[in-house]
């Protein structure tokens, strides 16, 4: 398993975070997380300022996730690193 550390600089309007739906969908797609799991991780990053640790089953999945993050409008606010 490969580890990905993720933090997100929040862009919030009240209790809403801007640009995180695409991040949640990318986590679901590449790490096979449920909607609730992906949402919880993103909320912890955005609203609690946490840096979360994620597990990817393969290097391809991890690299695909990081590549998708780089293409998102929220990319400047996403900080993700891959660790073996």
Secondary structure, 3 states (H helix, E strand, C coil): CEEEEEEECCCEECCEECCCHHHHHHHHHHHCCCHHHHHHHHHHHHHHCCCEEEEECCHHHHHHHHHHHHHCCCHHHEEEEEEC
